[in-house]
Amino acid sequence: MFLEVKDITVAYDTALVLDGVSLGINEGEFVSIIGANGAGKTTLLRTICGLMDWEKELMRGMRKEVSNIVIEGDIFFDGEKINKIAAAKRAEKGLILCPEGGRPFRELTVLDNLKTGAFLIKEKQKVQQILEEVYKLFPILREREKQVSGTLSGGERTMLAIGRSLMSNPKILLIDEPSLGLAPRIKEEVFGRIEEIYQAGVTVLLVEQDANRVLSLCSRNYVLSQGRVVFEGTSDKLRGEEKIRKMYLGL
């Protein structure tokens, strides 16, 4: 497996968020994680990328009353166990997260936001090459490159977030809820661009609530409910699981 998660458990104090989650993605696959709000999808992506470990250390440094974050289980990426590797080092290895809501640096221009995504790349020529590829994928970002990012529309912020992630030259791109809050037309455009990214050779792990759209895109799917994997299989197999579709996906 290119990315393998084994028995991941995450808890805030006594609140169990993930309960023994296991999944795997082969290189070149397009895989989804589907589930309702509160299923643990975002926590899973953050754990894979090392951000939950970072949050745990941050809380410890601030001496917050909360929360002791407990993280158990193993994560392997490209043949290497990465549990003890910091989030920044995981990103250097090509494990890149596009977070829910995009979270641009609102006071920076679109171009400057994109360039922050390339902080790991030292060759200026390579950065410019990737930037041109991002502009081809999202022409609106070229048009808006001098615009302050805080003034963008929701759809433009999502495109900027994906573009910024691509500037890191990912081996695998983890995308969290890209269609959240978008109008149907913009949502379809975003999904179309994500499919192009996959077709260009990037392995994709997509977290999304729009199950109908996801099933038409992904080769395999995981359904997450209350911190547990309740289904794993192809889109055709999931379409045939009436109980899963009704109980967990509302289909």
N, C-alpha and C positions, 0 to 999 in steps of 0.2 A: 504494500500500500504506500502511496505517496504521502498521504496524511492519515494517521491512525490515532484514534482516541480510545483509550481503554479504561472503562470503569471510572469515569470522572464523577466525583462527588464534590459539590460546593455547598457550604452552609454559612450563613451569617448568624453567629451565635447558635441558637437552636433552630433557626429557620432554614429548612433544607430546600435549596433552589435546584440543584441537580442531584440526581440519585442514581449513580452507577451507569452513566451514559457511555455507550460505546458506538463508534461509527468509523467508517473508512472511506477514503476517496482515492481512486487510482489517478495517476498522472493523465491529463487530457480529458478527464470526466467533467460533466456539468451536473452537480448534485444539489438537491434542495433540502432544507429543513423547514417543515411546515408546522404551524401550531398557533393556537390562540394566544392573546396577550397573557403574560404571566406564566407561559409554559417553560421558560428558561432559555429561550433561543439566544437572546443577546448575551446572557451570562456565559453560555457555552462558547460563543465566538470570542468573547473577551478572555476567557480562560485559555483557549487555544493560542491566542496571540500574546499571552503573558500579562495582560492588563489587570487581571484579578490579583496576580502576585504583586504587581506595582501598587494597586489600591490597598492591599494588605499592609505593605511596608509604609505607605503614606499614613494610614490610620495609626499605625504603631508610632510613627514619628510625631504625630499630632496628639498622641495620647487620648484619642477619642474614647468616650465611655463605651461606645458600641464596640462595637462589633469586632469580635474576633472572626476573621474569615478563615474557614477551614477548607483546604483544597487537597483532595486525594485523587489518585489515579495516575495514569501515564499518557504522555503525548509523544508521538514519533512523527518526524517530518523528514522526508527525503532520506530515510534510513537511519536517522539519528534521534536519540531520545533527547527532548528539549525541555523537560520539566524544570531544570535548574538554570535554563538560559534566560537572560533578561529580555524584555519585550523588544528593545531596540536591536538586540542581536538576532532575534527571530525575524525581525523585519529585514535585516541585512541578508538573511538567508533566503528571502523572497516570499515570506509569509506576511501578507499585507491585508489589513482590515479597512474596509470602507464603512464607517460607522453610520448608524441610524441617524437620519436628519442631516447628514453631511458635515455639520459642525465646521463651516469655514471660519477662517480668521476674518471676522466681519469688517475690521478696519483696513484690511489689506485689499489691493486690487485683485482681480481675477488672475492676472498673470503672476503676481507675487504669491498667491495661494498655490498655484500650480507648481511654481518653483520650489516651494517648501516640500512638496512631495518628492523632489529629486535630491534631497539633502544627502542621500547615501551615494549618489553618483558623482564621481570626481571629474569625469571628462566632459567639458563644456559642449563638445560636438555631439556626444551621446545625449545630453540633456536636450539640446535643440532638436535632435532627431525625434526623440520621444514626444516633445512638445508638438511638433508638426503632426505626428500621428494622432495625438489627442485632439488637435484642432480639426483634423479630417473627420474624426469620429463625432465631434461635437462642434460644428461650425459656429454655433452661437457663442461659444467661449472665445473664439477669435474676435468676434464682433464686440464682445464685452470685456476684452482683456484689460482695458484701462479703467473699467468701472469698479467702484468699491463693492466688495462682495456682499456687504450687509444690505445693499439695495436690490439684490437679485430676487427674482421670483422663486417660488418653491421648486419648480421644475429645473430652473437654471442652477439652483444650489445643489440639487441632486446630481446634475451633470458635472458640476464643478467638483463635487466630492469624488465621483467615479474617476474623473480625469486626473485629479490630484493623486489618487491611489495608483493609477496607471503610470504616473511619473516615477514611481519607485521601481518600475520594471519588474512586476511581481511574477513569481513562479506559480503561485496560487493566490487568487483574490477571493476574500471572504466579504460578501456584500450583505449588509444588514438592512432589511426593510426598505428597499429603494423606492417603492411605489407609495409609501406612506404619505397621505394627504394630497396626492397629485390628482389632477383632473384626468378623466379616462384617456383623452387624446395624448396627453403628456406621458401618462403611464405607459401606453403602448410604445411611444417613442423610446422611452428609457429601456424597456424590456428588449426592444429591437437592437439597441446599442449594446446591451449586455450580451445578447446572442452573438453579435459581431465580435466582441472581445473573445468570447469562447471559440468562435470559428477561427480567430487569428492565432490560437494555440495556447491561450491562458486557461489553466485549470480553474474552475469556478465552484465555490460553495455559496449558495444563495439562501438567505433566510427571508421568508416572505409569508404573508397571510393570505394573499390572493391565490388560493390553491388551484383554481381553474386555469389561471394563466401559467402557473408554474408547471403543471402537468404536461403542458404542451411544449415546454422548453427543455426540461431536465431528463437525463437518462435514468437516474435513480432518485429516490426520495426517502427521507426519514420524517416520520410524524412524531413530534414531541408533545407530551402532555404532562403537566405537573412534575416536570423535571425528569421524566422517563421517556425512553423511546418505546412507542407502542406499535410502530409499524416500520418496516424497511423493505423497499422493493421498487420495481419499475413503475412507471406511470400507468401502464396497462394493468398491472397487478393491483395498484391502488384503486383504480377506477372500478375494479371488480369486487373490492372489499366494501360492501354496502354499510356494514356496521361501523367501520372506521370512518367512512366518509360522513355518516350522519352524526356520530358521537363526537368526533374531534374536529371535523372540517366544516360542518354545517352545509354539506352538499347534498 
